[in-house]
Amino acid sequence: MTELILRFMIGGVIVSAFAVAGDVLKPKSFAGLFAAAPSVALATLSLTILKNGAAFAALESRSMLAGAFAFFLYAVICCQLMMRFKVHAALAAITSLVLWLFCAAGGWGLFLR
């Protein structure tokens, strides 16, 4: 229970720091981008280092990078299908999930296994 409270507190502090940094930067839309996923990832990694050590945190960070790359490709393909080929959003999302699955499994097989 205390680990969860600590995670929320660390996450809240990091979210606030990223929100302030995003508010200072231009355009203002960066505030939301920088406040969400990076802050949760940093909070998770800091707690992982404290609990399981740096080696395990390094494995988790590599997993996060592989997942971020797979999601980036998923988002690019979704956008291309919807904007260029006028595919319905649900069909584009479901079709792109196949690409995400192959990319995530490939990243795991190449870098994390």
C-alpha positions in Angstrom: 0.0 0.0 0.0 2.8 2.4 0.8 4.4 1.7 -2.5 1.2 2.7 -4.3 1.1 6.0 -2.3 4.7 6.6 -3.1 4.1 6.0 -6.8 1.2 8.4 -6.8 3.2 11.1 -5.0 6.3 10.7 -7.3 4.1 10.6 -10.3 2.2 13.7 -9.2 5.4 15.7 -8.6 6.8 14.7 -12.0 3.5 15.4 -13.8 3.5 18.9 -12.2 7.0 19.5 -13.3 6.3 18.4 -16.8 3.1 20.5 -16.9 5.1 23.6 -15.8 7.8 22.9 -18.4 5.1 22.4 -21.1 3.4 25.6 -20.1 6.6 27.5 -20.6 7.3 26.0 -24.0 5.5 26.9 -27.2 3.0 25.7 -28.4 0.9 25.1 -25.4 -0.2 21.7 -26.6 3.2 20.3 -25.4 2.0 20.6 -21.8 -0.4 17.7 -22.1 2.1 15.6 -24.2 4.8 16.0 -21.6 2.6 15.6 -18.6 1.3 12.1 -19.1 3.4 9.2 -20.2 6.9 10.4 -19.5 6.1 11.3 -15.9 4.5 7.9 -15.2 7.4 6.1 -16.8 9.9 8.1 -14.7 8.0 7.4 -11.5 7.8 3.7 -12.4 11.5 3.5 -13.2 12.5 5.3 -10.0 10.5 3.0 -7.9 11.8 0.0 -9.8 15.4 1.1 -9.2 14.7 1.4 -5.4 12.9 -2.0 -5.2 14.6 -4.2 -7.8 17.9 -2.5 -8.7 19.3 -0.8 -11.7 19.7 -3.9 -13.9 16.0 -4.7 -13.8 15.1 -1.0 -14.4 17.3 -1.0 -17.5 15.3 -4.0 -18.8 12.1 -2.1 -18.1 13.3 1.0 -19.8 14.3 -1.0 -22.9 10.8 -2.5 -22.9 9.3 1.0 -22.7 11.4 2.1 -25.7 10.4 -0.9 -27.7 6.7 -0.3 -26.8 7.0 3.4 -27.7 8.5 2.6 -31.1 5.7 0.1 -31.8 3.1 2.6 -30.8 4.7 5.3 -32.9 4.4 3.1 -36.0 0.9 2.2 -35.0 -0.1 5.9 -34.8 1.6 6.8 -38.1 -0.1 4.0 -40.0 -3.5 4.9 -38.4 -3.1 8.5 -39.5 -2.0 7.5 -43.0 -4.9 5.1 -43.5 -7.4 7.7 -42.3 -6.0 10.8 -44.0 -4.6 9.5 -47.2 -6.9 6.5 -47.9 -10.0 7.8 -46.1 -10.4 4.6 -44.1 -12.9 4.7 -41.2 -11.2 5.2 -37.9 -12.3 1.9 -36.3 -11.1 -0.1 -39.4 -7.8 1.8 -39.4 -7.2 1.2 -35.7 -8.0 -2.5 -35.9 -5.9 -3.0 -39.0 -3.0 -1.1 -37.5 -3.1 -3.3 -34.4 -1.7 -6.1 -36.5 1.3 -4.0 -37.4 1.7 -3.0 -33.7 1.6 -6.7 -32.7 4.3 -7.7 -35.2 6.5 -4.7 -34.3 6.1 -5.2 -30.5 6.8 -9.0 -30.8 9.8 -8.2 -33.1 11.2 -5.7 -30.7 10.8 -8.2 -27.9 12.5 -10.9 -29.9 15.4 -8.8 -31.1 16.2 -6.6 -28.0 14.6 -8.0 -24.9 14.8 -11.7 -25.0 
